[in-house]
Amino acid sequence: MTDASPANSPAPDAAQAVELILAVTRGAWPATDAAVRDLFATLGVRPVDTGTGTDSDAGTDDSAAADPAAGETWPSPVDIRCLEMSLGGEVYASWTSHAGDFLGIDLQLYNAPRPNDPGTRLGYDRILALLSQNLGTPTEPWDDEEIPPRRWEVGRWRILLHLFTLRDSGVMLSVDDAATADRAEREASARQDAAHAQAARPRP
C-alpha cells in the first residue's frame, strides 16, 4: 500500500496516482472489451466518448497515411482515448489500445508553463519515492535525456515515470502491457520504414 501524501505535496495527489497505476498491475491483462470496462470500473475511471468511435472499434485508418516526403506525420497504430478520473487536481488521463488490444493508461500530472517548476519536481519526487518504496529501485531504459525516465517491470506490466523540465514542466506516469507495447513499436517502425522507402522511390 502507498502512504498518504504529505501536506506539502502538490495536487493531484501523488499517492492516489501511484495507487491507480499499481492497481492495474494487480489484475490480469484485460483480453476483451468487457474486461477493459471491468478494469475501468475497478479503478474508478470512466472512458470519455470523443466521437471517434467505441471501445470495440479501436484502430487506425491506413488510407489516411501521409506522405513523409511532404514533412507530415503518418498515423500511429496506437489508438489514444481520454479518461475521466478524480485525483484531487488537474490531470490529463488517457488509455491506449493497439489493434483492439488494451495497451495501458497514461497520466500527465503537475503541468506548468515554465521550466524547472518546483511544484512539478516535488510531485515527481513524491511519485518516484512511492514507486521505489513499493517496487524497488527502478532502471533507466535510456540515458540520452537530461533526466532519464525510470522504469519498473511488474510481471507483464511496465511502469514508466518521466520528468520534463526544459521548456515547460510536467510529469508523465504510465503503465502498459509490455508485449502489446513492443508489438505496437515494431509495427510503427515497420510503417515508417515502408513510408520512407516509398518516398525514396523515383517518381515517374
C-alpha positions in Angstrom: 0.0 0.0 0.0 1.1 3.6 -0.6 1.4 6.0 2.2 -0.7 9.2 2.4 0.9 12.2 0.7 2.4 14.8 3.0 0.7 18.0 3.5 3.1 19.9 1.2 2.6 17.6 -1.8 1.1 19.4 -4.8 -2.2 18.4 -6.4 -3.1 16.0 -7.9 -2.5 13.5 -5.0 0.7 11.5 -5.8 -0.3 8.6 -3.6 -3.7 8.3 -5.4 -1.9 8.4 -8.8 0.5 5.7 -7.8 -2.2 3.5 -6.3 -4.2 3.7 -9.5 -1.2 2.6 -11.6 -0.3 -0.2 -9.1 -3.9 -1.4 -9.2 -3.6 -2.1 -12.9 -0.7 -4.4 -12.3 -2.5 -6.4 -9.7 -5.0 -7.7 -12.2 -4.9 -9.9 -15.3 -4.4 -8.3 -18.6 -7.9 -7.4 -19.9 -8.3 -9.5 -23.1 -11.9 -8.4 -24.0 -13.9 -5.2 -24.2 -15.9 -6.4 -21.2 -12.7 -7.0 -19.2 -11.5 -3.5 -20.1 -14.8 -2.0 -18.9 -14.5 -4.0 -15.7 -10.9 -2.7 -15.2 -12.1 0.9 -15.5 -14.9 0.3 -13.1 -12.5 -1.2 -10.6 -10.1 1.8 -11.0 -13.0 4.3 -10.6 -12.3 5.9 -14.0 -14.5 6.5 -17.0 -13.7 6.5 -20.7 -14.7 9.7 -22.5 -16.5 9.4 -25.8 -14.8 11.9 -28.1 -16.8 10.9 -31.1 -14.0 8.9 -32.6 -15.6 5.5 -32.0 -16.4 3.0 -29.3 -14.2 0.6 -27.3 -14.8 -2.1 -29.8 -13.6 -0.3 -32.9 -10.1 0.7 -31.9 -7.8 1.1 -34.9 -6.3 3.4 -37.4 -7.3 4.2 -41.0 -4.4 3.3 -43.1 -5.8 5.2 -46.0 -5.1 8.4 -44.1 -1.3 7.8 -44.1 0.5 11.0 -45.1 3.5 11.2 -47.5 6.6 11.6 -45.3 8.3 13.4 -48.2 5.9 16.2 -47.6 7.2 16.6 -44.0 4.0 15.4 -42.4 3.3 12.5 -40.0 1.6 9.2 -40.6 -1.0 7.6 -38.3 0.1 5.7 -35.3 -1.1 2.1 -34.8 -1.9 3.1 -31.2 -5.3 4.4 -30.5 -5.5 7.0 -27.7 -8.7 7.9 -25.8 -9.4 10.2 -22.8 -10.3 9.0 -19.3 -12.1 10.9 -16.6 -10.8 10.5 -13.1 -10.6 12.3 -9.8 -7.1 12.7 -8.2 -7.6 15.9 -6.4 -6.1 18.2 -9.0 -5.7 18.8 -12.7 -4.7 15.7 -14.6 -4.9 14.6 -18.2 -5.5 10.9 -18.4 -5.8 8.6 -21.4 -5.9 4.9 -22.2 -4.4 3.3 -25.3 -5.1 0.2 -27.4 -3.3 -1.4 -30.3 -5.2 -3.3 -32.9 -8.1 -3.5 -30.5 -5.9 -4.9 -27.6 -5.7 -3.0 -24.4 -2.3 -1.4 -24.1 -2.2 0.8 -21.0 -3.0 4.0 -19.1 -1.1 7.3 -19.2 -1.3 10.2 -16.7 0.1 13.7 -17.3 0.5 15.5 -14.0 1.8 18.7 -12.4 2.0 20.6 -15.8 3.4 24.1 -15.5 4.1 26.6 -18.4 7.7 27.2 -17.3 10.9 25.2 -17.0 12.1 23.6 -13.7 8.9 24.3 -11.9 9.4 23.4 -8.2 5.9 22.0 -7.8 6.4 19.7 -10.7 9.6 18.5 -9.2 8.0 17.9 -5.9 5.3 15.8 -7.4 7.8 13.8 -9.4 10.0 13.2 -6.3 6.9 12.0 -4.3 5.8 9.6 -7.1 9.4 8.3 -7.5 9.7 7.7 -3.8 6.3 5.9 -3.6 7.0 3.6 -6.6 10.5 2.8 -5.3 9.0 2.0 -1.9 6.5 -0.4 -3.4 8.5 -1.8 -6.3 12.2 -1.3 -5.5 14.9 0.5 -7.4 13.9 1.5 -11.0 16.0 1.0 -14.1 16.8 3.8 -16.6 15.8 2.4 -20.0 17.8 5.1 -21.9 20.2 7.8 -20.7 20.2 10.3 -23.5 18.0 12.7 -21.7 18.9 15.3 -19.0 16.6 13.4 -16.6 16.3 9.8 -17.7 12.9 8.1 -17.4 12.5 5.5 -14.6 11.1 2.0 -15.3 9.8 -0.8 -13.2 8.7 -4.3 -14.5 5.8 -5.9 -12.7 5.0 -9.3 -14.3 3.8 -8.5 -17.8 3.3 -4.8 -16.9 5.8 -2.0 -17.4 5.6 1.3 -15.4 7.4 4.4 -16.7 7.9 7.7 -15.0 9.1 10.8 -16.9 10.0 14.3 -15.7 10.1 17.1 -18.3 11.7 20.4 -17.3 13.3 22.1 -20.3 10.7 24.4 -22.0 7.8 23.7 -19.6 7.4 21.3 -16.8 5.4 18.1 -16.4 5.3 14.5 -15.2 4.1 11.5 -17.2 3.3 8.3 -15.4 2.2 5.3 -17.4 1.6 1.6 -17.2 1.4 -0.7 -20.2 1.4 -4.3 -21.2 5.0 -4.8 -22.3 4.2 -7.4 -25.0 1.5 -5.3 -26.6 3.7 -2.1 -26.4 6.6 -3.9 -28.0 4.3 -5.2 -30.8 3.0 -1.7 -31.4 6.5 -0.3 -31.5 7.6 -2.9 -34.1 4.6 -2.1 -36.3 5.2 1.6 -36.0 8.8 1.2 -37.1 7.8 -1.1 -40.0 5.3 1.6 -41.2 7.9 4.3 -41.0 10.4 2.2 -42.9 7.9 1.4 -45.6 6.8 5.0 -45.9 10.4 6.2 -46.2 11.1 3.5 -48.8 8.1 4.6 -50.8 9.1 8.2 -50.6 12.6 7.4 -51.8 11.4 5.7 -55.0 11.9 7.7 -58.2 8.6 9.3 -59.3 7.5 8.6 -62.9 
